[in-house]
Amino acid sequence: MVATLDQIFVLFKQWLVGFLPAPWQHAAGVLLCVAAIIVVFCTLFALAVLMERKGLGRMQNRYGPNRVGPFGILQPVADGIKAPTRWCISWPRWFWW
């Protein structure tokens, strides 16, 4: 039982990749692992930023992020949507010549 539980993610990956043709299985397994790592790190980063903002808000006697979702839990999602829209996209100077 313990041997199975510590390999649960490996077994899940093998089961999921097993639906693909044999030549694609290795590439799909690598992409699945990379995607899982990116999702985990992005989620942890968003939670760390949220907790930092909440802590700073409490230290400054204000609520902190509380506008989006219950208790501000969707604030990292709103920040992720807002960030690309604030970037100023300008064309290089050679484009206008």
C-alpha positions in Angstrom: 0.0 0.0 0.0 2.7 2.5 1.0 4.8 1.6 -2.1 1.8 2.5 -4.3 1.0 5.7 -2.5 4.4 7.2 -2.9 4.3 6.5 -6.7 0.8 7.8 -7.3 1.8 10.7 -9.5 4.1 8.5 -11.6 1.4 5.9 -12.0 -1.1 8.6 -13.0 1.3 10.0 -15.6 2.0 6.6 -17.0 -1.7 5.9 -17.2 -2.5 9.2 -18.9 0.4 9.0 -21.4 -0.6 5.4 -22.2 -3.5 6.6 -24.3 -1.1 8.1 -26.8 0.7 6.3 -29.6 4.1 4.9 -28.6 6.3 7.4 -30.4 4.6 10.3 -28.7 4.6 9.0 -25.2 8.0 10.2 -24.1 7.5 13.7 -25.4 4.0 13.9 -23.8 5.4 12.6 -20.5 8.0 15.4 -20.5 5.5 18.0 -21.4 3.1 16.8 -18.7 5.9 17.0 -16.1 7.0 20.5 -17.2 3.4 21.7 -17.2 2.8 20.3 -13.7 5.9 22.0 -12.4 4.9 25.4 -13.9 1.4 25.1 -12.5 2.7 24.3 -9.0 5.2 27.1 -9.0 2.8 29.7 -10.4 0.2 28.7 -7.8 2.6 28.9 -4.9 3.9 32.3 -6.2 0.3 33.6 -6.4 -0.4 32.4 -2.9 2.8 33.9 -1.5 2.0 37.3 -3.0 -1.6 37.1 -1.6 -0.4 36.2 1.8 2.3 39.0 1.7 -0.4 41.6 0.7 -2.7 40.4 3.4 0.0 40.5 6.0 1.1 44.0 4.9 -2.5 45.1 5.0 -2.9 44.0 8.5 0.3 45.7 9.6 -1.0 48.9 8.1 -4.4 48.6 9.7 -6.3 48.1 6.4 -8.0 45.1 4.9 -5.5 44.3 2.2 -6.8 42.7 -1.1 -10.5 42.0 -0.6 -12.1 43.2 -3.8 -12.0 40.1 -6.0 -13.7 36.9 -4.8 -14.3 35.8 -1.2 -11.5 37.2 1.1 -9.6 38.4 -2.0 -8.6 34.8 -3.0 -9.0 35.7 -6.7 -6.8 38.7 -6.5 -3.8 36.9 -8.1 -6.0 36.0 -11.1 -7.1 39.6 -11.4 -3.4 40.7 -11.2 -2.5 38.2 -13.9 -5.2 39.6 -16.2 -4.3 43.2 -15.5 -0.5 42.9 -15.9 -0.4 42.2 -19.7 -3.0 44.9 -20.4 -0.9 47.6 -18.7 2.2 47.0 -20.8 2.8 49.7 -23.4 3.4 48.0 -26.8 5.4 50.3 -29.0 6.8 49.5 -32.4 10.5 49.8 -33.1 11.7 52.9 -34.8 12.8 51.1 -37.9 9.2 50.0 -38.5 8.1 53.5 -39.3 10.8 54.3 -41.9 
